[in-house]
Amino acid sequence: MHLAIVGGHGKVALHLARLAVARSHQVTSLIRDPAHAQDITDIGAVPKLISLEDAPAADFTALFTETNADVVCFSAGAGGKGGEERTKAVDYLGAVKIFDAIDAVPGKKPRLVLVSGLDVGNQDTFPDHYNEQDKQLALRIRKAIAAWYKWKYEAEKVLLKRSFEWIILRPGGLDDNPGTGTADIGRTHLTSTISRQDVARALLHLATVPSKAAGLAIDMAGGTSPIEPALDAFIAKGITDWLGQLD
């Protein structure tokens, strides 16, 4: 498998590249800062300098075509830097640019694994499985990072209308603890954080599962179920965690 990672120097992205290379996959990590190239090279991936904000979609189409990318993982994010305008530019417009780029790849198109976030969706309601603690926590977080929720949701809505194969992984609060290889998958609660290493492990599995996973949004939080079997079990149900309204 050839994996292209957009936002290649993020913490989750670096873990993902390291895991993929260790399993003999080819990895191209897309970065905008040349100072980050050595970090990519050191883990055995290939750095590619290209700006998500500045380069046109056609440049990404060319890159995906030239590298014969089988899977594109969108792991980019403004990370709260630069205010709402930059969040919109990276988390929404940048994501849509990658969607457009994949659409324009001639012949067989890469599959997309989009990293979004737990509780992204219609902010006027709650999933049926939320308990009172989930609801109160969701209200606080939605207020604190309203712009992030807004633009992640808008990106998801655009993706749902695309015809290429895609999967959305929606992890909860992230931490830098060592991965445990376990998680809570699908219909999760909000209170348990998840290791970035474990998110990367889930992303790699989703990058390699068959097309029956296409079109699903999968929530992920800290938990005790082995990640790969839990993902397979949720995918087999054919249900999605996406809760929203298309325009």
C-alpha positions as CSV (number, residue, x, y, z in Angstrom):
1,M,0.0,0.0,0.0
2,H,1.1,3.5,-0.7
3,L,-0.2,5.9,1.9
4,A,-0.1,9.7,1.5
5,I,-0.6,11.7,4.7
6,V,-1.8,15.3,4.6
7,G,-0.6,17.1,7.6
8,G,2.4,14.8,7.8
9,H,4.2,16.4,10.7
10,G,1.4,16.2,13.2
11,K,1.7,14.0,16.2
12,V,-0.8,11.4,15.0
13,A,0.5,11.6,11.5
14,L,4.1,10.8,12.6
15,H,2.8,7.8,14.6
16,L,0.9,6.6,11.6
17,A,3.8,6.9,9.3
18,R,6.1,5.0,11.7
19,L,3.6,2.2,12.0
20,A,2.9,2.0,8.3
21,V,6.6,1.9,7.4
22,A,7.2,-0.8,10.0
23,R,4.7,-2.9,8.2
24,S,6.5,-2.4,4.9
25,H,4.0,0.2,3.4
26,Q,5.2,3.1,1.4
27,V,4.5,6.5,3.0
28,T,4.6,10.0,1.5
29,S,4.1,12.7,4.2
30,L,2.9,16.0,3.0
31,I,4.4,18.9,4.9
32,R,4.7,22.7,4.5
33,D,7.8,23.4,6.5
34,P,11.1,22.2,5.1
35,A,12.5,22.1,8.7
36,H,10.3,19.1,9.3
37,A,11.6,17.0,6.4
38,Q,14.3,15.3,8.4
39,D,11.8,14.1,11.0
40,I,9.9,12.4,8.2
41,T,13.0,10.9,6.7
42,D,14.2,9.6,10.0
43,I,11.1,7.3,10.4
44,G,11.5,5.9,6.8
45,A,8.8,8.0,5.1
46,V,9.3,10.3,2.1
47,P,8.6,14.0,2.8
48,K,6.9,16.1,0.2
49,L,6.9,19.9,0.5
50,I,3.5,21.3,-0.4
51,S,1.2,23.9,1.3
52,L,-2.3,22.8,2.0
53,E,-3.4,26.5,2.2
54,D,-1.5,27.8,-0.9
55,A,-1.1,25.0,-3.4
56,P,-4.1,24.4,-5.8
57,A,-6.0,21.1,-5.8
58,A,-4.4,20.2,-9.1
59,D,-1.0,20.0,-7.4
60,F,-2.3,17.4,-5.0
61,T,-4.0,15.5,-7.8
62,A,-0.7,15.3,-9.6
63,L,1.1,14.2,-6.4
64,F,-1.5,11.4,-5.7
65,T,-1.3,10.3,-9.3
66,E,2.5,10.3,-9.5
67,T,2.9,8.4,-6.3
68,N,0.1,5.9,-7.1
69,A,-1.4,6.6,-3.7
70,D,-3.8,3.9,-2.7
71,V,-5.0,5.8,0.4
72,V,-4.9,9.4,1.5
73,C,-5.1,10.2,5.2
74,F,-6.2,13.7,6.0
75,S,-4.7,14.5,9.4
76,A,-4.2,18.2,9.0
77,G,-5.6,20.8,11.4
78,A,-5.0,24.4,12.4
79,G,-4.7,23.3,16.0
80,G,-6.4,26.4,17.3
81,K,-3.6,28.7,15.8
82,G,-4.6,31.7,13.9
83,G,-8.2,32.0,15.0
84,E,-11.4,31.0,13.1
85,E,-10.2,32.1,9.7
86,R,-7.2,29.7,9.8
87,T,-9.4,26.9,11.2
88,K,-11.7,27.4,8.2
89,A,-8.7,27.6,5.8
90,V,-7.2,24.3,7.0
91,D,-9.9,22.2,8.5
92,Y,-12.6,23.0,6.0
93,L,-11.2,24.6,2.8
94,G,-8.0,22.4,3.0
95,A,-10.1,19.3,3.4
96,V,-12.4,20.2,0.5
97,K,-9.3,20.8,-1.6
98,I,-8.1,17.3,-0.9
99,F,-11.6,15.9,-1.7
100,D,-11.4,17.8,-5.1
101,A,-7.9,16.5,-5.7
102,I,-9.0,12.9,-5.2
103,D,-12.0,13.4,-7.4
104,A,-9.7,14.6,-10.2
105,V,-7.3,11.6,-10.1
106,P,-7.8,9.7,-13.4
107,G,-8.8,6.1,-13.2
108,K,-8.8,4.4,-9.9
109,K,-9.0,7.0,-7.1
110,P,-7.3,6.8,-3.7
111,R,-9.5,6.0,-0.8
112,L,-9.7,8.7,1.9
113,V,-9.4,8.3,5.7
114,L,-10.5,11.6,7.2
115,V,-9.5,12.4,10.8
116,S,-12.3,14.4,12.4
117,G,-13.5,14.5,16.0
118,L,-15.9,13.0,18.5
119,D,-19.1,14.9,18.8
120,V,-18.7,16.7,15.5
121,G,-22.2,17.0,13.9
122,N,-25.5,18.8,14.4
123,Q,-24.8,20.9,17.4
124,D,-28.5,21.4,18.2
125,T,-28.9,17.8,19.3
126,F,-27.2,14.8,20.9
127,P,-26.7,11.2,19.9
128,D,-29.2,8.9,21.5
129,H,-26.5,7.0,23.4
130,Y,-25.2,10.1,25.3
131,N,-25.8,10.1,29.0
132,E,-26.2,13.2,31.1
133,Q,-22.5,13.5,31.8
134,D,-21.8,13.3,28.0
135,K,-24.3,16.0,27.3
136,Q,-23.0,18.4,29.9
137,L,-19.4,17.9,28.7
138,A,-20.4,18.3,25.1
139,L,-22.1,21.6,25.8
140,R,-18.9,22.9,27.5
141,I,-16.6,21.7,24.7
142,R,-18.9,22.9,21.9
143,K,-18.9,26.4,23.4
144,A,-15.1,26.4,24.0
145,I,-14.1,25.4,20.5
146,A,-17.2,26.3,18.5
147,A,-15.2,27.3,15.3
148,W,-13.4,24.0,15.3
149,Y,-16.7,22.0,15.5
150,K,-18.3,24.2,12.9
151,W,-15.7,23.7,10.2
152,K,-15.1,20.0,10.9
153,Y,-18.8,19.5,10.5
154,E,-18.9,21.5,7.3
155,A,-16.1,19.4,5.9
156,E,-17.9,16.2,6.8
157,K,-21.0,17.4,5.1
158,V,-19.1,18.0,1.9
159,L,-17.4,14.6,2.1
160,L,-20.7,12.8,2.4
161,K,-21.7,13.9,-1.1
162,R,-18.5,12.6,-2.7
163,S,-18.5,9.3,-4.7
164,F,-15.0,8.1,-4.0
165,E,-14.4,5.7,-1.1
166,W,-14.0,7.4,2.2
167,I,-14.0,6.7,6.0
168,I,-14.2,9.2,8.8
169,L,-12.4,8.4,12.1
170,R,-13.7,10.7,15.0
171,P,-11.4,10.3,18.0
172,G,-12.2,12.0,21.3
173,G,-9.8,14.0,23.5
174,L,-6.2,13.1,22.7
175,D,-3.3,12.4,25.0
176,D,0.4,11.5,24.5
177,N,0.4,8.5,26.8
178,P,1.8,5.3,25.3
179,G,-0.7,3.4,23.2
180,T,-2.5,0.4,24.8
181,G,-3.8,-1.2,21.7
182,T,-7.3,-0.9,23.1
183,A,-10.2,1.6,22.7
184,D,-13.9,2.1,22.8
185,I,-15.1,2.0,19.1
186,G,-18.5,3.3,17.9
187,R,-21.3,4.9,19.9
188,T,-18.8,6.0,22.4
189,H,-19.0,8.4,25.4
190,L,-17.0,11.5,25.8
191,T,-15.2,11.2,29.1
192,S,-12.2,9.0,28.2
193,T,-9.3,10.4,26.3
194,I,-7.4,8.3,23.7
195,S,-3.7,8.0,23.0
196,R,-2.5,9.5,19.7
197,Q,-0.6,6.2,19.2
198,D,-3.8,4.3,19.4
199,V,-5.5,6.7,17.0
200,A,-2.7,6.1,14.5
201,R,-3.1,2.3,14.9
202,A,-6.8,2.7,14.1
203,L,-6.1,4.8,11.1
204,L,-3.6,2.3,9.7
205,H,-6.2,-0.5,10.1
206,L,-8.9,1.6,8.4
207,A,-6.4,2.3,5.5
208,T,-6.2,-1.4,4.9
209,V,-9.8,-2.7,5.4
210,P,-11.9,-3.6,2.4
211,S,-14.4,-1.2,0.9
212,K,-17.3,-2.4,3.1
213,A,-16.1,0.3,5.5
214,A,-16.6,3.0,2.9
215,G,-19.1,5.7,3.9
216,L,-18.9,5.2,7.6
217,A,-18.0,7.6,10.4
218,I,-16.6,5.9,13.4
219,D,-16.2,7.4,16.9
220,M,-13.3,6.4,19.0
221,A,-12.4,7.0,22.7
222,G,-10.3,5.4,25.4
223,G,-11.5,1.9,26.3
224,T,-10.6,-1.7,26.8
225,S,-11.5,-3.4,23.5
226,P,-8.6,-4.5,21.2
227,I,-8.6,-1.9,18.4
228,E,-8.6,-3.9,15.2
229,P,-11.3,-6.5,16.2
230,A,-13.5,-3.6,17.6
231,L,-13.2,-1.7,14.3
232,D,-14.0,-4.8,12.3
233,A,-17.1,-5.5,14.5
234,F,-18.4,-2.0,14.2
235,I,-17.8,-2.0,10.4
236,A,-19.6,-5.3,10.1
237,K,-22.7,-3.7,11.6
238,G,-22.8,-1.2,8.7
239,I,-23.9,1.7,10.9
240,T,-22.4,5.1,11.1
241,D,-21.8,7.5,14.0
242,W,-22.5,10.5,11.8
243,L,-25.3,12.7,13.1
244,G,-26.0,15.8,11.0
245,Q,-28.1,17.4,8.3
246,L,-27.0,17.8,4.7
247,D,-27.6,21.2,3.1
